[in-house]
Amino acid sequence: MKDVIPLTEGWTLRHGQDRLPAEVPGCVHTDLLAAGVIPDPFLALNETEVAWVGRRSWTYATDVSHGSRHERTDLVFDGLDTAARIVLDGREVGATRNMHRTYRFDVTGLAGTLEVRFASAYAEAEAVRAITGDRPNVYPEPFQYIRKMASGFGWDWGPTLVTAGIWRPVRLEHWSTARLASVRPLVTVDESTGNVEVRLRVERTAGGENVSLLARATVAGETAEARFEGDEAVLRLTVDRPRLWWPRGYGDQPLYDLDVTLSDEDGQLDAWHRRIGFRTVELDRTADARGSGFTLVVNGERVFARGVNWIPDDVFPSRVTPERYRTRLGQAADANVDLVRIWGGGIYEDEAFYDVCDELGLMVWQDFLFACAAYPEEQPLRGEIEAEARDNVVRLMPHPSLVLWNGNNENLWGFRDWDWEPGLAGDSWGEGYYLGLLPRLVAELDPTRHYAAGSPWSGSWDHHPNDPDHGTYHSWEVWNRQDYAEYRANVPRFVAEFGWQAPPAMATLRRALPGEALAPDSPGMLHHQKAEDGNGKLNRGVARHFTLPEGDFDRWHYLTQVVQARAVAAGIEHWRSHWPTCAGTVVWQLNDCWPVSSWAAIDGDGRLKPLHHELRRVYADRLLTLQPSDEGLVLAAVNQAPTEWRTTVTLRRLEADGATVGQGTYEVTAAARSVARLPVPAELAPDECSAKEFLVADADGLRATHFPVPDKEFAYAQPAFAVEVETVTGSEGKVDVVVDAHTLVRDLLLQADRLSPSAVADRGLTTLLPGERVRIRVDGCGDISADDVRSALYCADTK
């Protein structure tokens, strides 16, 4: 059996004449930060003070001494960031230029000082640009010339912190005769039979060239064996009536251990283990009178995807631990999310990410790593891209959560709409990857899954790449230029990106901007706002609905949070109400990589914005929503549950003071996985110009409201409510905040982090009618009074 020796100890980072302690896995920035050489780039304006780090070359070193009875010793890097030369005992054993690949170097018989010499990513990118020529890009950074996490060069939500380092584990592997070089399990389901076809490839030593090798695979108590013919073998296993893996909300997520061993006549040489799941995934692109669809079908069940976009959870991804993945993805699941799209400007995530998705039933849409730029197709990039794709398709294909490979983010759209074509003058720009190389590799290596050329993409050049009637659609015009009500202007087939910004939680801002007098345009706030005209768009979004507060940062902060949550909810409620024409929404974005004003539902310190709580509501299996339409106001009962929803809906037409103008009860039945739409009777629909009336729908504890005019035009009474604090018996550190409404209280929000940075509340925005009560559970706040709570409570009004 081979011996594996992790190389995690004793590393140093050369900084001038100094040898600083280095953590592996890690990166230069985190090592310099730990040594006190640089300030925390996440705080204040420090990002600009550390820009020099990305433009320097860096060397990591450790001592390697080993003795082994085996024929061969390999030095294996799971991730090097990025352009590096590897030198052992004064001898260069290899070179790298791709962050997204694993590397294996034969170092048999070598020992001594191991150095990993990283060139500046900028220097490497410029050297490649000199070979390939210029290509257009949405940011003034050369990320498309180097196979590296693009967002590290800065994005409209991320800092420019260009990293270098040994960012994933490194080890020595001692082995003899042969090792498993590639294991590809193709998992399918045929009626009631699960099939696992395991395709193996081995690497042999010189002494193992003629050795007879036996492979054995075991899953669910079934075993298959095969002798190798040359360096390849195929094992086939069948499992009778396996339990199927389902997305969240559709069933359970049973996982089966798949074990593969490699042996010769003297015993076991190598072993491989993964967990797999049995399920089928189809992508229905059927054309109809409305256009061409984009619907995921799992185990024969058509799915409305309740999705979020995922970016790297830290601009220094080596800091993201398995526990952090579990926390963040658990937060996604808590918001009733069932699909996570890994965006193409980030990384292929660690195995721990996909393991958690397997367990939680979170479907994974995996972009290949191309985003918002024209990518040269010449060498040296083309060979790197093929090797990278092969590496990661094989690595990730065992995971049942992985349901779709996607070629790129917005590059096909960019070619058509962003004035790229004239400047390219016939030069390559990536189309050959998205429509040629990548689909060919997926078909070769992982034919059990579908491939989409890009997001957005209408399926062919016969339609505009971002045509809402065909395939996937990115909705950014609304955030950039319009009111969020304009989400209701169309019904795309699948909304793969849309979103609205808000700043992070107040405690996050206070930590990230210590000592700053916070204002929307204070220096730190502007530095931690990376979007073009981001504050202008935030302010216009608020001003359409509220009187924009002057000099009141706390209220501005609250209103931007409200508008973010309302905006995203408006889109999701509208699009869900049009299932099955629209088959999914993927919110931009779930998470942040540092403290910043952004579209995220979870801020850079891991705190939940009100948007996260709103996602929990609008992504629930059952949703009531009131939707304006050309035919008048419609009540939609959205039922994504597996059982019929038969309920009684109470509609109340109310005045601003809570007086009832009209009321009716209606029996509504929505079949499983369907939507029931009920026209609101004319006598109950408030006048669309009314500043005094609104409509409320209630059923089974769910509520929908419809206010015809913006808040600043609505005839609110001054909100009045009583607040009490009750200790939760037997629960240290938890209290219940009880709010009794005396008037209409719209979008009440308790910002628990204002009470204590560690405090969290169990709900977000809540609208109360006169006489209603809400109980808000708060954890981690310590002893607080009603007056303390009032300082952290906000609601909508005409101020």
N, C-alpha and C positions, 0 to 999 in steps of 0.2 A: 504494500500500500504506500502511496506517496506521502511524504512528510511536508507539512506546510508550516512555515515560520513567519509570523507577522513581523514587519519591520516598522514598529511604532515608537521605539524609544531611542534616545540619544541623538536626535536630529538637531542641527544648528542651522541658522540662517546668517549668511554673511552680509553685514551691513558696514561698509567701509572696512575699517580694521577690526571691527568687533565681530564676535561670534555670538549671536543671540540665541537663546533657547527657542526651539521651534516645535510646534505641535503638528503631527502628521496622523490623520488627515488634517489639513488646515490650509491657510493661505498667507501671503506676505502681510496683508493688512492686519489680520488678526494677531500674527506674531509681533509685528511692530507695535500694535496697540497694547498687547500684554507686556511688552518690554518698556512701555512708556515713551516710545520714540515719536509716536503720532497721537494727536487727540482723537477722541471718538468722532468719526466722520458723520455719524448720525445726529450729532448735537449742533445746534446753532448754525453757523456758517462754516463749520470745520471741513466740510466736503472739499471746498476749494483749497484748503491748506494742505491736503494730502494728494492733490492731483499728480504730483511728481512721482508718486509710488508706481503708477502704471506705466511710466515712461523710462523706468530703470530696468536693467537686467539684475537677476537675483540668483544666488546659488544656495541650495540646500545640501547638507552633507551629514553623513553618519559613517560609522565603522561597521563593516560587514565581515564577520569571521564565521566560518562554518566548516564542519566536516560531515561528509555524508557517504553512506555505503552505496548510494544510488548512482546510476550511470549519468544522469543529467540533472543540472540545476538551472532553473529559470527564475529570472527576476520579473515579477508581474506587477504592473501598475493598473489599478482599476480606473484611474483618472489622473491625468497630468494637465495642468492649466498653464500654458498651452504649448508654445514653441520651446522645446527643450532638447538638450544633449545630455545623454546619460553616460557618465564616466565612472568606471570601477577599476581601482588600482592603476590609475593613469591611462586606461585603455577605453576609448569610446566604444560602447557596446550598442548604441542605438540613438535615434533622434525621433522627435515627435513634433507634430504641428496640429493636433486636434484634441480639444478638451473632451470631446464626446465619445472617445474610443478607449478600449482597454489595450494595453501593450504588454508583450511578452518577449523577453530577451534571454538568449542562451548565455549564461555566465558560468558554465561548468568550469571548475578549477580556479575561478577567480575569487579573490578576497581582498580586503583592505578598505581603503576609503571609497565610499560611494558618493558621488556628487551628481546632483541634478541641476544643470545650469540653464536657467530660464532666460530667454531673450525677452525684451519688451514686446508686448502684444502689438503695440503701435509700430515698432520696427518691423515685425513679421508681416503685419497687414500691409504696410507701405511697400515692402519688398514684393509681395504678391501683386499688389496693384500695379507696380512697375512692369510686371510680366503680362497681366491680363488687360490693362487699360482701365479707365474710369467707368463706373456704372452709377446710375442715379440711386438716391437714398433719401429717406425722409428725415434723417438726422445728420448733422455734420461730423460723423464719426465713421471710421472705416471698418465697421463690423462685418460687412459681407465679404471681406477678403481674408478672413481668418475663421476657422471652425471653433468658435468660442461662444459662450453665452452672450448673445447680442445685447441684452438689456443691461449688462454691466457697463456698456459704453454710454449709458444714460437713456432714459425713455421719458414719456410724458407723465410717468408716475415714479421714476427711479433715478437715483443719483448716478453720476459718472464716477465709478470706482472700478477701475480696470485691474483685475486681479491676476495673480500668478501664484503657483504653488502645487503641492501634491495634495489634491483636493479629495481624493478617494483612497481607500486602503492600498498599501503596498506590501508585498510579501515575497519570500523565497519559496519555491516549490521544488522539492527533490523527488525525482521519479525515475523509474527504470522500465524498460521494455516498451511501454505504451501508456498513453493517457487519453482521457476523453477530451477531444478538442472541441466538439460541438454536439449538443443534444437538442433536437427539435421535436417536441411532442405536438402532433396534429390531432386535436381532440374534436370529434364530431359526435352527433347523436342521430341515429337512424331508427325512427319510430321509438321502440322501447329499449334499444341497445345503444350503449355508449362505446365508442371506438377510440382507441388511442394508438396512433401510428407513431412510433418513436424512431426518428431518423438519426443515426449516429455517425460521427466521423472521428477517427483517432489520429493521433500523431505518434510515430514510433521513433525509438532510438535506432542507431545503426545496428545494435545487437538484437533489436526486436523486429527487424524487417521480415523475417520468415517465421516468426512465432505465431502459432495458432491462438487466436483470441476469441473469447466467448463473452457475449453481452447478455445480461439478464435484466428484465424490467418487471416490476411488480406494482400493481395498483388494485385496491379494493379486493385483495385476496387472490387476484388473478396474476399469473406469471407467464412470461414468454421468454424464450431464449433464441439466440441466433449466433452463428459463427460469422466472423468478418470475412468478406471477400475483398482483399486489398485493404483499404482503409475505411470502408463504409459497411454499415449493416442497418437493417430495418427490422424492428420488432413490432408485432401487432397484437394488441390485447383487446378483448371485448368484455364489457361489464353488462350483465343483464339487469335491466330496470334500474339504472343509477338514479339517485335523487338529483334533480336538476338544480342548477345554480340560477337564481333569479335576481333582477335588480331590486333595490329597496322598494317595499310596498307591493311587490308582486309575488313574493314567496321567500323561501329561505335561501341561504348561501352555503350549502354543504360543500366542503372541500375534501379532496382525496389526495393522500400521499402517493406520489409517484417516485419510485426509487429505481435507479439504474446502476448497475455495477459492471465493471470490466475486469476480466480475469484471464490468466493464462493457466497452464497446467500446475503451476506452483502456488496459485492462490490469487487473491483479489489485488488488482493494480490501482483501481480508481473507483470513485463513486460519485453519484450526482443525485440531488434530491430537490424536488419542488412540490408545491401543492397545486392541483389542477381542479377544474370544475367542468361539469358536463352541461352544456347549453348550446343552443343554436342562435346565431345572430344573422339577420338579413337586413338589407337596406333597400327599402321600397322606393324606387324612383319613378313609379308609374306616372305616365302623362295622363292628364284629364282635361276637361274644359277650362280649368283655371290655370293650367300650366303643368309643371312636373314636380312631383312631391319629393320629400326627403324624410322618410319615416323609419325609425329603428323598429325592428320586429324581433323580439327575443322569445325563443321557445314557442313561436307562432303567435305571440301576443303583441299587438301593435302598441307602441309606447309613446306617450307624450313625454318628451325628455324635459325634466325639471333641472336645468343645469346651471353651472357656474364656470367661469374661466379661471384657471389657476396660473399664477406667475410664480417664479422662484420665491420661496417664503423668506428668503434673506438674500441680500445682494452678495453676501459671503455664504454660498450654499453649503460649505463644509460645516457650518454651525447648525444646520438643521438635523436634529437627531431623530431617531425612530419615535421617541416619545412626542416630539413636536409635530411630526407628521400625524400621529394618532390624534393629538389634540385638535389640530387644525381640520383634519378630515372629519373628526367627530363633530366639530362645529358645523361643518357642511351638512352632515347627516341630520343634526338637530334642526337645521333649517329646512328639512324635507327635500333636500337635494338628492337626485338619483344619478346625475351625470356630472363628471368633472372633465373639462377640456384642458389639456396641458398645452399651453400656448407656445407657438413656434419661435419666440424670441428668448426662450429660457433654456432648460436642460431636459434631457431624458432623466427622470427622477430616480432616486435611489430605490432599490428593491423594496425597502420598507414602505414606501408610498403605495406601491401596487399591492403589497400584502394587505395593507389596511383596507384598500378599496375592495379587494376580494372578500374580506370578512364583512364589510359593511354593506355590500351590495351597491357600491358606487361605480356605475359604468364609467370607463375611461375612454375618452377621445384623445388620441395621441397625435399631435402635430409632429411632422418632421421639422427640423429646426431651421426654418427660413421665415423671415418676417420683414415686411415693409421695405424691401430693397430689391434691386436687380442684382442677381448673383451670377458671376462669371461661370461658364461651363468648361473653361479650359483647365489644363493642369497648371499648378498642382492641386487645385481644388477638386476637380472631378474625381480623381482617385480617392481622395480623402472622404468625399461625400459617399461614394459607393461603399467604402470600408466601414464608415460610420453607420450607414443604414443597415448593412448586413449584421454588424455587431449588435445593434440595439433591437432589430426585429427578432433575432434569435434569443436575445436575453429576455425580452418581455413577453414573448408569445405564450409561455405557459399560463399566464394570468387570465382567468376567466373574465375578470372585470374589463379587460381591454376589448373594446367592441369596434373600434374604427381607427384606421390609419389615415392621416390627412397630410397632403403634400406641402402646404405652406399657409402662412397667414398674410392675406391681402395682396400678394404679389401679382396674381393674375388681374385683380382689380386695379392695382397700381399701374400695370402696363397699359391698361385701356384708358384710365381716367386721370392719371397724375403726371401727364406730359413726359413720360419716359421715352416713348417710342421715337420721337424726332432725334433726341440726343444719342440714342443707342446706335442709330445709323446702321442697323443690321447686325450689331454685336449680339452675342448671346446674353440672356438675362435670367435664365432659370427655367424657361418653359420646357427645355429638354429633360430637366430633372422631374418636373411635376407631371408631365404627360408622357414621359418615356421611361427614364431610369427607375424611378421609385415604384410606379405600378408594376414594372417588370420584376423588381426585386420582391415586392410583396407577393406577387403571384407565384414566384419561385419558392420563397422561403415560408410564407404563412398564408397559403391559399384558403384557410378557414375564415379569414376576415376580409371585410371590404376595405377598399381604398377610395378616398375622395381626393381629387387633384388639388383642392384648396378651399379656403374659407375666406371670403365668400366665393362661390362658384356655382354657375347655373347648369353645369353638366357638359357644356360644349361652347364653342365660340359662336354658335348660332344665336345665342342670347347674350345680353350684357352680363358680365361676371357677377354683378350685384343686383340682378333682377329679382325682385321679391316674389315673383310668380314661379321661379324655377330654382330648386335646390336651396342652398344656404344663403343667408342674407345678413349683412351687417348694417344696423340702423344707427348711424352717427349724426345724421342731419338734424335730428331733434335736439340732442344735447348741444350741438354746435350753434344752432341758429333759431330754434323754435321753442314753443311751449311744450311741456310733456304731454298735453292733451293730444298733440299731433301723432303720438304713437297709434292712435285709433284710426289714422288715415288709411291704413292698408292692413292686409292680412297676409304676411309672408308665409311661405311654406315651412321655413325653419329659421328662427332668428338666432344666429350663432354668436352675435355680439350686439349688445346695447347697454347703456348705463348712464349714470348721472353722478356727479361728484359731490363730495362733502368733506370737510376737514375731519381729522381724527378726533378721538375723545379728548376732553379737556385735560385729563390727567396725562395723557400721552403728549399733548402740546406742552404742558408745563415741564415735563421731564426733558423733552427734546429741545425746548427753547428756554433754558433756565435764566431767570432774571429779566426776561423780555416783557415789556408792557405790550400785551397782546392786542393786536388790531388786525383787521383783514389785510392791510397793506404794511404791517410792520416788517422789518428786515427779515427776520426768521420765517415768518409766515410766507412771505414772497419767495424765499429761497426753497422752502418746502412745498412749493406749488410749481410743478414742472410742466403743466399743460399750457399750451399756447393760449393766451388770454383766459387762463383758467378762472381767475377771480372775476373777470368781466362776465363770464358765462354763469358763474355762481350767482353773482349779483343780479343779473338779468332774470335768472330763474326764480329768485326770491321776489324780485320786484313785480313780476307778473301776477303774484298772488298775495303778497303782503306789502305793507309799507316798509321800505328798506330802512332799517334802523341806522341812525347817525350816531356814531360814537359809543354805541352799546355793543361791545364785542360779544358778550354773553348771549344776547338775544340774536345777533347775527349768526353765531355758532349754532344755536338751537334751530333757527329757521332754515339754515342750509341743510341741517340733518333732516328736518321735516320734508323739505322739497325733494331731497334724494330719495327718501323712502316712498313718498307719494308718486314720484316719477316712475320708479321701477315698478311699483305696484300697478300703476296705470297701464303700463305696457303688458305686463304678465296677465293681468285680469282680462284685458281685451283679447290678447292672443289665445289664452286658454279657453275663452268663451267661444272661440272659433275652431276648436278641435272637431274633426280630424283634418280640416284644411291646413291649419297650422299644427305642426307636430313637434314643436319644441322651442324653448327659450333658454339661452345660455347667457346669464348675466355677466357683464364685465364690471367688476371682477370679484372674486371671493376674498382675496388676501392682499397684503402689502409686503414689500421687502424692506421697508424702513418707515419711519414716521413721516407722513406726507398727506397733503390733501389729494384725494384720489377717488376713484369710483368704487373702492373696496367696501365690502360689508364688514370686514374685520380689519382693524387698523394695524399699523406696524408694530405695536406693542401687544397685539393679540386681543385687544378689547373689541367688544361687539358694538358696532354702530346700530342705531335704530333700524337701519336697513336690514340687518340680520334678522331681527325679530319680525319685520314685515315679510321677509322671505318665508319664514316659518308659516305665516298665515296664508300667503298667496300661493305657496307650493304645497299646502296641505292636500290630502286626498279629496276633501270636499271643500268647496268654495262657493260662497254667494257673492255675486257682483251685479251692480247696476250699471248698464252700459248705454250711453247715448248712441243712437243710430239714425239712419235716414228715415226709418219708419217710426221714430220716437224712442222713448226710453224702454229698455228691455231688462228684465231680470233673468240672469243666467245662473242656473244651478249646475256647477261643474262637479262631476262625480268621477274621480279617477280610482275610486275604491273598487274592489272585486265583487261587491254586492250592490244590488239595486238601492237607490236612495229614494225613499218615499217619505215626504215630509210635508208639514203645513207651514207655509210662509205667511208671516204677518207683515203687511205693508202699511206704513203710517206716514201720512203727509203732515209735517209739523211746521210750526212757526219758530222763529228764533228763540222765543221765550219758552218753548217746549209745548205750547198748546197744540192739540190735535185738530187738524183741519179735516182730515178724512182718514178712514182706516178700512182695510179689507183683509180677509184671510183666504188663502188659495192653496189647494192641494197640488203639489208638484211631484212628479216622478221622473227620476233620471236613471236610466238603465246603467249597469256597471260599465265603467270606462266610457262614459258618454256625457253629453251636455244637454240639459233641457233649457229651452229659452221661452220665456213668458213675457208677452208685451204688457207693459204696465198700463192698467186702465187709465184713460184720459183724466178721469176725475181725481186720480191719486197722483198724477204726475205734476210736480211743481212747475210753474211758469219758468222757462229757461232764462228769463231776464229778472226773476224775482230775487230781491235782496233780503227777503224775510222768510222764505220757505225752503225746506229741504225734505228729502225722502229717506226713510229708514226701512230696511228689510231685515227681518229676524227669522231664523229657523234653526232649531237644534243647537242653540248656543252660538251660532254664527251670525254675523251682522255685516250688512253692506249699507253704505250711505251714499247719497248723491246730493251735492251742493251745486246749484246751477251757476253761481257766480264766484269769483275769487274771494278769498277771505277779506281782503281790504275793502270790498264792496258790500260785504254781508253785514246785516244789522245785528251784530252781537250785542247782547247785554254784557256788561263787565263780568268776566268769569268769576264765579264765587264758589268756593269749596272748603270743606273742613278737612283737617289732617290729624290723624292720630297715629301713634307708633305703639305697636304691641310686640312684646318679646315672644319669641317662639319657644314654647316650653320644650326643654330637653335638647335644644339645638344652640350650642354656644356660637355667638357671633351673628346669629340670624335674627332679623326682625321683620314684622309685617307692617308696611305702611298702608294705612287704610284711608282712602280718599272718598268723601261723600260730596257729590256734586249738588249745588243749589241752583245752578244755571246750566245751560249747555257749556260743556268743557270739551273743546275739540283738541285732539292730538296732545293730550297730557303726556308729559315725558318726565320721568324721574331719572336724572343723570347721576347714577349712584357713585361714579368715580369722583364727583365733586365732594362727596361726603368723606371718601377715603380712596386713595389710588387703588386699593385692593378690592373695593366693594363692587358687587355686581347685582343687577336687578333682573328679575325673571321675566320681564315684559318690556316692550318698547312703547310705541305710540298707542294711546287709548282714547277713544272718544266716549264721553259720558253724557247722557241726557239728564235733565233735572230730576233729582231724586235717586239717581243710580249710584252704586258704590263699586269701587275696585279695590282689591287687595293685592299689593305688590310685595313680593318676598325679596328681601335684600340680604345678601350674605357678605360678611367681611367688613362691616362698617363700624363695629364696636357700639358703644353706647351713644345714641343720638336722640335728639329731641324733635318735636314737631317743628320747632323753629329752624333747626338744622335742615330738616327735610324741605321746608318751604324754600330755602335758598337754592335747592337743587331741582325744584319743580318748575316746569315751564308748560305753557299751553298757548294755543293760537288765540289771537284776539285782534282787535283793530288798531292796537298801539303801533 
